[in-house]
Amino acid sequence: MENNFLKWILNFCMFCTVSGEGCSLELKPSRVVVGFGEPVSVSCDASRPVRVLGWESAIGAAHTQQDRAVQWKVDSLIDWIEEPICYGVFFTAPRQCEEKLNLILYKTPDSVTISSANHTGPMLEGKEYQLLCDVQNIAPVQYLTLRWYRGQTEVYNHSFSDLTPASPVQVSSILLITPTKADNGAQYKCVAQLDLGPEGPQPPPSVTSEPLNVSVHYPPSFLSPEAETLDIGMGDEITLNCTATGSPSPVYSWQSSDPKEKMEDLPLFTSSSLLPGTYTCISSNKIGKKSKQFIIKTKS
């Protein structure tokens, strides 16, 4: 009884469809990467005599009863759900075999844009902002890497390997920045890169956004903020340098312990008639202000 059941199983599986090792079918190439609308051609070869050999496919289906090779060929591939399968019906076990083609149909994005999310105009030093990169109509998204650059330096990358759609989609990425005055005038950009493996185009196709120029406002600061003490002789010409950096550009005002001294609203003050005393320079913009003192003494 047990032997009869075993024979029935063996006879039944002579007609099972198998794939992979022992299937006697080879796809050349086994993995295909093709751009949207481009032609594609793949051969399916049988390594033993075959009754029928063919391709099961929505487009480009083909079969033969004579040869050990049959081609799947499409002049312009535009079907995002195409899954071609080569099948063979053989004279000996396994009687039916099939191999599914590993087919990657890709499309570069229509556009890649970068913007400042929920903000317009200059940024403030020390405050956090979001930069947004939008990618329109790209496929397959699981092979996409979005690379963020500040100038020529990559600062962040975002992959989408957890997504599965085969057809084109829209995706986005957010970069958080906390700008300093060193970021004033910096350029940010994002690059959408499709890494499709060794069978894909080399180098990997990529589309780069237009750069986003960052403007940062920050309060004035002096190169040497400490008070300066200067010893001068009678009739000596002296220059007080109050130059500061800031964005927007600072404006200046002076205060003197000598109420008769008239001082212009400039960062540099030059005179040969300064009296001993304390002179205070104030540098300010709409973000803040800083002051610096100059203490003038007479040489003994």
C-alpha positions as CSV (number, residue, x, y, z in Angstrom):
1,M,0.0,0.0,0.0
2,E,2.8,2.4,0.9
3,N,4.7,1.6,-2.3
4,N,1.7,2.2,-4.5
5,F,1.2,5.6,-2.9
6,L,4.8,6.5,-3.5
7,K,4.5,5.5,-7.1
8,W,1.4,7.7,-7.5
9,I,3.3,10.7,-6.0
10,L,6.2,10.2,-8.4
11,N,3.9,9.8,-11.4
12,F,1.9,13.0,-10.4
13,C,5.1,15.1,-10.0
14,M,6.2,14.2,-13.5
15,F,3.7,16.9,-14.5
16,C,4.6,19.4,-11.7
17,T,5.9,22.7,-12.8
18,V,9.3,23.4,-11.3
19,S,11.8,26.3,-11.5
20,G,15.3,27.1,-10.6
21,E,18.0,24.4,-10.4
22,G,17.2,21.3,-12.5
23,C,14.7,23.2,-14.6
24,S,17.0,23.0,-17.8
25,L,16.0,26.5,-18.8
26,E,18.5,29.4,-18.9
27,L,17.7,33.0,-19.5
28,K,20.3,35.2,-21.3
29,P,20.6,37.6,-19.6
30,S,19.0,36.5,-16.4
31,R,18.5,40.1,-15.1
32,V,17.5,42.9,-17.4
33,V,17.5,46.7,-16.7
34,V,15.7,48.7,-19.4
35,G,14.7,52.3,-19.6
36,F,11.0,53.3,-20.1
37,G,10.2,53.1,-23.8
38,E,13.4,51.4,-24.8
39,P,13.7,48.0,-26.7
40,V,14.5,44.7,-24.9
41,S,15.4,41.2,-26.0
42,V,16.0,38.1,-23.9
43,S,16.7,34.5,-25.0
44,C,15.4,31.4,-23.2
45,D,17.5,28.3,-23.9
46,A,16.6,24.7,-23.1
47,S,19.5,22.3,-22.3
48,R,17.5,19.1,-23.2
49,P,14.9,18.1,-25.8
50,V,11.6,20.0,-25.4
51,R,8.1,19.6,-26.7
52,V,7.2,23.3,-26.4
53,L,9.3,26.2,-25.4
54,G,7.8,29.7,-25.0
55,W,7.3,33.0,-23.3
56,E,4.2,33.9,-21.3
57,S,3.9,37.6,-21.3
58,A,1.3,40.4,-21.8
59,I,3.3,41.6,-24.8
60,G,5.9,39.9,-26.9
61,A,4.6,36.4,-26.1
62,A,6.3,33.7,-28.3
63,H,6.7,29.9,-28.5
64,T,8.4,27.2,-30.6
65,Q,8.0,23.4,-30.9
66,Q,11.2,22.8,-32.8
67,D,14.0,24.9,-31.4
68,R,15.7,24.8,-28.0
69,A,15.8,28.6,-27.9
70,V,13.1,31.2,-28.1
71,Q,13.3,35.0,-27.8
72,W,11.1,37.5,-25.9
73,K,11.4,40.8,-27.7
74,V,9.7,44.1,-27.3
75,D,10.5,47.2,-29.4
76,S,9.3,49.7,-26.8
77,L,8.7,48.6,-23.2
78,I,6.1,50.7,-21.4
79,D,4.2,48.2,-19.3
80,W,5.1,48.7,-15.6
81,I,3.6,45.3,-14.5
82,E,5.2,43.1,-17.1
83,E,6.5,39.9,-15.7
84,P,7.7,37.6,-18.5
85,I,8.0,33.9,-17.8
86,C,9.8,31.3,-20.0
87,Y,8.1,27.9,-19.8
88,G,9.1,24.5,-21.2
89,V,7.2,21.2,-21.6
90,F,9.7,18.3,-21.8
91,F,9.7,14.7,-22.8
92,T,11.2,13.6,-19.5
93,A,10.8,14.6,-15.9
94,P,10.6,17.2,-14.8
95,R,8.0,17.6,-17.6
96,Q,7.2,21.2,-17.0
97,C,9.6,24.0,-16.1
98,E,9.5,27.8,-15.9
99,E,11.8,30.6,-15.2
100,K,10.7,34.2,-14.4
101,L,12.7,37.0,-15.9
102,N,14.2,39.4,-13.4
103,L,13.1,42.6,-15.2
104,I,13.7,46.1,-14.0
105,L,11.9,48.9,-15.9
106,Y,13.1,52.3,-14.8
107,K,12.4,56.0,-15.4
108,T,14.4,59.0,-14.4
109,P,12.4,61.7,-12.6
110,D,10.6,64.5,-14.5
111,S,11.9,67.0,-12.0
112,V,13.9,67.4,-8.8
113,T,13.3,70.6,-6.8
114,I,14.6,72.0,-3.5
115,S,12.9,74.6,-1.3
116,S,12.7,75.9,2.2
117,A,9.7,74.3,3.9
118,N,7.2,76.7,5.5
119,H,9.7,79.6,5.3
120,T,10.6,82.5,3.0
121,G,13.3,85.1,3.2
122,P,16.5,85.1,5.2
123,M,17.1,82.6,8.0
124,L,18.1,83.5,11.5
125,E,21.4,82.1,13.0
126,G,20.8,79.3,15.5
127,K,17.2,78.6,14.5
128,E,16.2,75.2,13.0
129,Y,14.8,75.0,9.5
130,Q,13.6,72.3,7.1
131,L,14.8,72.0,3.5
132,L,12.5,70.0,1.2
133,C,13.5,68.0,-1.9
134,D,10.7,66.8,-4.1
135,V,11.1,64.1,-6.8
136,Q,8.4,63.8,-9.5
137,N,7.6,60.5,-11.3
138,I,10.5,58.2,-10.7
139,A,10.6,54.4,-10.9
140,P,11.4,52.0,-9.4
141,V,11.7,54.1,-6.2
142,Q,13.3,51.3,-4.2
143,Y,16.5,51.8,-6.2
144,L,16.5,55.6,-5.5
145,T,19.0,57.4,-3.3
146,L,18.5,61.1,-2.6
147,R,21.8,62.8,-1.8
148,W,22.0,66.2,-0.1
149,Y,24.9,68.5,-0.7
150,R,26.1,71.8,0.9
151,G,28.4,73.1,-1.8
152,Q,30.4,70.1,-3.0
153,T,30.1,68.2,0.3
154,E,27.5,65.5,0.8
155,V,25.8,66.1,4.1
156,Y,22.9,63.5,4.1
157,N,21.4,60.7,2.0
158,H,18.0,59.2,2.0
159,S,17.1,55.8,0.5
160,F,13.7,54.3,-0.3
161,S,14.5,50.6,-0.2
162,D,11.5,49.9,2.0
163,L,9.1,50.9,-0.7
164,T,7.9,48.5,-3.4
165,P,5.9,50.1,-6.2
166,A,7.1,49.4,-9.7
167,S,5.3,52.3,-11.4
168,P,6.4,55.9,-11.2
169,V,5.8,57.8,-7.9
170,Q,6.4,61.1,-6.2
171,V,8.7,61.1,-3.1
172,S,10.3,63.7,-0.9
173,S,13.1,64.1,1.6
174,I,13.7,66.6,4.4
175,L,17.0,68.0,5.6
176,L,17.2,69.8,9.0
177,I,19.7,72.6,9.3
178,T,20.6,75.1,12.0
179,P,22.4,77.8,10.1
180,T,25.4,79.8,11.4
181,K,26.9,82.8,9.9
182,A,29.2,80.5,7.9
183,D,26.1,79.3,6.0
184,N,25.3,82.8,4.7
185,G,25.6,82.5,0.9
186,A,25.9,78.7,1.0
187,Q,24.3,76.6,-1.7
188,Y,22.3,73.5,-1.0
189,K,21.2,71.0,-3.7
190,C,19.8,67.4,-3.8
191,V,20.6,64.7,-6.4
192,A,18.2,61.9,-7.3
193,Q,20.3,58.8,-8.2
194,L,19.0,55.5,-9.5
195,D,21.5,52.7,-8.6
196,L,20.2,49.8,-10.7
197,G,23.1,47.4,-10.2
198,P,25.8,46.2,-12.6
199,E,23.3,45.5,-15.4
200,G,22.0,49.1,-15.3
201,P,23.6,52.1,-16.9
202,Q,27.0,53.2,-15.6
203,P,27.4,55.7,-14.1
204,P,24.0,55.4,-12.4
205,P,21.5,57.9,-13.9
206,S,21.0,61.0,-11.8
207,V,19.1,64.3,-11.9
208,T,20.2,67.3,-9.8
209,S,18.0,70.1,-8.5
210,E,18.7,73.8,-9.1
211,P,20.8,75.1,-6.1
212,L,19.1,76.8,-3.2
213,N,21.0,79.9,-2.0
214,V,20.8,80.3,1.8
215,S,20.8,83.8,3.3
216,V,21.4,84.0,7.1
217,H,20.9,87.0,9.3
218,Y,23.1,87.2,12.4
219,P,24.1,90.0,14.9
220,P,27.3,92.0,14.6
221,S,30.5,90.6,16.0
222,F,34.0,92.1,16.4
223,L,37.2,90.4,15.4
224,S,38.7,91.6,18.8
225,P,35.7,92.4,21.1
226,E,37.9,93.3,24.1
227,A,38.4,96.9,25.1
228,E,41.6,98.5,23.7
229,T,43.9,100.8,25.6
230,L,46.0,103.2,23.6
231,D,48.8,105.6,24.8
232,I,49.2,108.7,22.6
233,G,51.4,111.7,22.6
234,M,50.4,115.3,22.0
235,G,49.4,115.7,18.3
236,D,49.6,112.0,17.4
237,E,47.2,110.8,14.8
238,I,45.3,107.7,15.9
239,T,42.7,105.5,14.2
240,L,40.0,103.7,16.2
241,N,38.8,100.6,14.2
242,C,35.3,99.4,15.1
243,T,34.7,97.3,12.0
244,A,32.2,94.4,12.7
245,T,30.7,91.6,10.6
246,G,27.0,91.1,10.6
247,S,24.0,90.4,8.3
248,P,22.4,92.7,7.4
249,S,25.4,95.0,7.3
250,P,25.8,96.8,10.6
251,V,25.5,100.5,11.1
252,Y,27.7,102.4,13.6
253,S,27.5,105.1,16.3
254,W,30.1,106.5,18.7
255,Q,29.9,107.8,22.3
256,S,32.6,109.9,23.9
257,S,33.4,111.0,27.4
258,D,34.2,114.4,25.8
259,P,30.8,115.9,24.8
260,K,32.5,118.4,22.5
261,E,34.0,115.6,20.3
262,K,32.1,115.1,17.1
263,M,32.4,111.6,15.7
264,E,30.9,110.4,12.4
265,D,28.8,107.2,12.2
266,L,31.6,105.2,10.5
267,P,33.5,102.1,11.6
268,L,36.8,103.9,11.4
269,F,37.5,107.1,13.3
270,T,40.8,108.9,12.7
271,S,41.9,112.1,14.6
272,S,45.1,113.8,15.8
273,S,43.2,115.8,18.5
274,L,41.7,113.1,20.7
275,L,41.6,113.9,24.4
276,P,42.2,111.2,27.0
277,G,39.0,109.4,27.9
278,T,36.8,106.5,26.9
279,Y,35.3,106.2,23.4
280,T,32.5,103.6,22.8
281,C,31.6,102.2,19.4
282,I,28.2,100.6,18.9
283,S,27.6,98.3,16.0
284,S,24.0,97.3,15.3
285,N,21.6,95.7,12.9
286,K,18.0,94.5,13.2
287,I,19.2,91.2,14.8
288,G,21.2,92.7,17.6
289,K,24.0,95.1,18.6
290,K,27.5,95.0,20.2
291,S,29.7,97.6,21.7
292,K,33.4,98.1,22.0
293,Q,35.5,100.5,24.2
294,F,38.6,102.4,23.3
295,I,40.5,103.8,26.3
296,I,42.8,106.7,25.4
297,K,45.6,107.7,27.7
298,T,48.3,110.3,27.4
299,K,51.9,109.1,27.3
300,S,53.8,110.1,30.4
